[in-house]
């Protein structure tokens, strides 16, 4: 269930590539949220979906 007392958590340095990938992921989630937040007639227009892709 939990960690035993003898185990240690080892920190590893984060690379710039990992930070960039996180930034891209957050941007994509924010775009999807904005697209879903403003539906047209209860749906997402295909042009909006393709422009997102």
C-alpha positions in Angstrom: 0.0 0.0 0.0 2.6 2.6 1.1 6.3 2.8 0.9 8.4 1.2 3.6 10.6 3.3 5.8 13.8 1.9 4.2 12.9 3.1 0.6 14.1 6.5 -0.4 12.6 8.8 -3.1 15.3 9.8 -5.5 14.8 13.1 -7.4 15.9 13.2 -11.0 16.6 16.4 -12.9 14.0 17.4 -15.5 15.2 18.0 -19.1 14.2 21.0 -21.2 12.5 18.5 -23.6 10.2 17.3 -20.9 9.3 20.8 -19.9 8.6 21.7 -23.5 6.4 18.6 -23.9 4.5 19.6 -20.7 3.9 23.1 -22.1 2.6 21.7 -25.4 0.3 19.4 -23.6 -1.1 22.2 -21.4 -1.6 24.4 -24.5 -3.5 21.5 -26.3 -5.8 21.0 -23.2 -6.5 24.7 -23.1 -7.4 24.8 -26.8 -9.7 21.8 -26.4 -11.4 23.4 -23.4 -11.9 26.6 -25.3 -13.4 24.7 -28.2 -15.8 22.7 -26.0 -16.7 25.9 -24.0 -18.3 27.6 -27.1 -20.4 24.9 -28.9 -22.5 26.0 -31.9 -26.0 24.5 -31.8 -25.0 22.0 -29.2 -22.0 20.6 -31.2 -18.5 21.5 -32.4 -18.3 22.6 -36.0 -16.1 20.5 -38.2 -14.1 23.5 -39.3 -13.3 24.3 -35.7 -12.3 20.8 -35.0 -10.0 20.6 -38.1 -8.4 24.0 -37.3 -7.6 22.6 -33.9 -6.0 19.5 -35.3 
